[in-house]
């Protein structure tokens, strides 16, 4: 397991979900391009029906980064032995700068002799709110830090542990919803660009056909003009 490779780094190294029954959980993953090349990546998981990944593939420009939002669908029961055995795999490889970010070729991640495919494996960790009856059976990574203003600090200082965790969970859900909305907006923009390209292609073909027809009519007209004196003679 590890979050660093020659081409990309992945943060965090473990996917941690604040697990609650009958509620979706969210986790953000940051992919950083460590190279001067354009790098394509693809996300795979051993349980594709449980997780919703956006984007599940993308191209990161040199020294740039990309944030992935992973949603764990609402679960009806805890995993066996209260431990999650799901795994994620992130494949990455160099691509040409001209590669279309909206349509990554399907053979991009095929392992060939002259192509280097890097792989980073991530494990999934479930945590539960402190005080829950199921807390003893699930791995906990400790309390999370809060970054807020002085008013928030005062409020947190006077709040109970349960209230603090509820506030933190609501903030996480709000941030994840905002990121999902932004991602959906980007996907809508991609669809608009694709439709625009198709419209431009249709216009070009129509214009070419129209220009050809005009040329044909012009040729017939000139033929009639030059043949008329000869007929008269």
C-alpha positions in Angstrom: 0.0 0.0 0.0 1.2 3.5 -0.7 0.2 6.8 -2.0 3.3 7.8 -3.9 4.5 6.9 -7.4 6.9 8.4 -9.9 4.1 10.0 -11.9 1.5 10.8 -9.3 1.0 11.0 -5.6 -2.4 10.3 -3.9 -3.6 11.9 -0.7 -4.7 10.5 1.7 -3.1 7.0 1.5 -6.3 5.4 3.1 -9.9 6.1 2.1 -11.6 6.8 5.4 -15.4 6.9 5.6 -17.5 8.1 8.6 -19.8 5.0 8.4 -23.5 5.3 9.4 -26.2 2.8 8.5 -28.7 3.9 5.8 -26.7 7.0 5.0 -24.2 7.7 2.1 -20.7 8.5 3.1 -18.1 10.7 1.3 -14.4 10.8 0.9 -12.2 13.1 -1.1 -9.0 11.9 -2.8 -6.4 14.2 -4.3 -4.2 13.1 -7.2 -1.1 15.2 -7.8 1.0 15.0 -11.0 4.7 14.9 -9.9 6.0 15.1 -13.5 6.5 17.5 -16.4 4.3 15.3 -18.6 0.5 15.0 -19.0 -0.6 12.0 -16.9 -3.9 10.0 -17.3 -5.3 8.1 -14.4 -8.1 5.6 -13.8 -9.7 4.5 -10.6 -10.8 0.9 -10.0 -12.3 -0.8 -7.0 -13.1 -4.4 -5.9 -16.7 -3.3 -5.1 -17.9 -1.1 -8.0 -21.5 -1.4 -7.0 -20.9 0.1 -3.5 -19.0 3.2 -4.6 -19.7 6.1 -6.9 -16.5 7.7 -8.2 -16.3 11.1 -9.9 -14.3 11.5 -12.0 -13.2 7.8 -12.3 -10.7 8.8 -15.0 -9.0 12.0 -16.0 -5.8 13.7 -17.3 -3.8 15.8 -15.0 -1.5 18.5 -16.5 2.1 18.8 -15.5 2.6 19.7 -11.8 -1.2 20.1 -11.4 -3.7 18.1 -9.3 -7.2 16.7 -9.4 -9.7 16.0 -6.7 -11.8 12.8 -6.8 -15.0 12.5 -4.8 -15.8 8.9 -3.7 -19.3 8.2 -2.4 -20.1 5.0 -0.4 -23.7 4.2 -1.1 -26.0 3.9 1.9 -25.5 0.5 3.5 -28.1 -1.6 5.3 -25.7 -3.5 7.5 -22.1 -3.4 8.7 -19.5 -5.5 6.9 -18.6 -9.0 8.3 -16.4 -8.7 11.4 -16.9 -5.0 11.3 -13.9 -4.7 9.0 -13.9 -3.4 5.4 -12.0 -5.5 2.9 -12.7 -3.3 -0.1 -9.6 -2.1 -2.1 -9.0 0.7 -4.6 -6.5 0.7 -7.4 -5.3 3.9 -9.2 -3.5 3.3 -12.6 -1.5 6.1 -14.2 0.5 6.6 -17.3 2.0 9.3 -19.5 -0.1 10.6 -22.4 0.5 13.1 -25.2 -0.4 16.7 -24.5 -2.9 16.6 -27.3 -5.0 13.7 -25.7 -8.6 14.7 -25.3 -9.4 15.0 -21.6 -13.1 14.3 -22.4 -12.5 11.1 -24.3 -9.5 9.1 -23.0 -8.7 6.3 -25.5 -9.9 2.9 -24.1 -6.4 1.3 -24.6 -4.6 4.0 -22.6 -4.1 1.7 -19.6 -3.3 -1.5 -21.5 0.0 -2.9 -20.4 2.3 -3.0 -23.3 6.1 -3.5 -23.6 6.8 0.1 -24.4 4.3 1.6 -22.0 4.7 2.1 -18.3 1.6 1.7 -16.1 2.0 2.7 -12.5 -0.4 1.4 -9.9 -1.2 2.6 -6.4 -3.3 0.5 -4.1 -5.5 2.1 -1.4 -7.4 0.4 1.4 -10.8 1.4 2.8 -11.3 2.2 6.5 -14.6 2.7 8.2 -15.0 4.9 11.3 -18.1 5.6 13.3 -19.1 8.5 15.5 -17.7 8.3 19.0 -20.2 6.9 21.5 -21.8 4.6 18.9 -22.5 1.0 20.1 -20.6 -0.3 17.1 -17.5 1.8 17.8 -15.5 -1.1 19.3 -15.6 -3.2 16.1 -14.4 -0.7 13.6 -11.0 0.9 13.2 -10.8 4.5 14.3 -8.1 6.9 13.1 -8.7 9.4 15.9 -10.4 12.7 16.0 -10.2 15.1 13.1 -8.9 18.6 13.4 -11.1 21.6 12.9 -10.1 24.8 11.0 -12.4 27.6 11.7 -12.6 31.2 13.0 -12.7 32.4 16.5 -16.5 32.2 16.7 -16.4 28.6 15.6 -13.7 27.8 18.2 -15.8 29.3 20.9 -18.8 27.3 19.9 -16.8 24.1 19.7 -15.3 24.7 23.1 -18.7 24.9 24.7 -20.2 22.1 22.7 -20.4 18.4 23.7 -18.5 15.7 21.8 -21.6 14.6 20.0 -22.4 18.1 18.9 -18.9 18.7 17.6 -19.0 15.5 15.6 -22.4 16.4 14.2 -21.1 19.8 13.2 -18.1 18.3 11.5 -20.2 15.7 9.7 -22.6 18.3 8.4 -19.6 20.4 7.2 -18.2 17.4 5.4 -21.5 16.6 3.7 -21.9 20.2 2.7 -18.4 20.4 1.2 -18.9 17.1 -0.6 -22.3 18.2 -2.0 -20.7 21.4 -3.3 -17.9 19.4 -5.0 -20.4 17.0 -6.6 -22.4 19.9 -7.9 -19.2 21.4 -9.4 -18.3 18.1 -11.0 -21.8 17.8 -12.5 -21.5 21.3 -13.9 -18.1 20.3 -15.5 -19.7 17.2 -17.0 -22.6 19.3 -18.4 -20.0 21.6 -19.9 -18.3 18.6 -21.5 -21.6 17.5 -23.0 -22.3 21.0 -24.4 -18.8 21.1 -26.0 -19.4 17.7 -27.6 -22.8 18.8 -29.0 -21.2 22.1 -30.2 -18.5 20.1 -32.1 -21.1 17.9 -33.7 -23.1 21.0 -34.7 -20.0 22.6 -36.2 -19.4 19.4 -38.2 -22.9 19.3 -39.5 -22.7 23.0 -40.5 -19.5 22.4 -42.4 -20.9 19.5 -44.4 -24.1 21.4 -45.2 -22.0 24.4 -46.3 -19.8 22.2 -48.5 -22.8 20.6 -50.2 -24.4 24.0 -50.7 -21.1 25.4 -52.2 -20.9 22.4 -54.5 -24.4 22.9 -55.7 -23.8 26.6 -56.4 -20.6 25.6 -58.4 -22.6 23.1 -60.5 -25.3 25.6 -61.3 -22.7 28.2 -62.2 -21.0 25.8 -64.5 -24.2 24.9 -66.3 -25.0 28.6 -66.6 -21.6 29.4 -68.1 -22.0 26.4 -70.5 -25.3 27.8 -71.7 -24.0 31.3 -72.2 -21.0 30.1 -74.3 -23.0 27.6 -76.3 -25.7 30.1 -77.2 -23.6 32.1 -79.9 -22.6 28.9 -81.5 -26.2 27.7 -81.8 -27.2 31.1 -83.3 -24.4 30.8 -85.9 
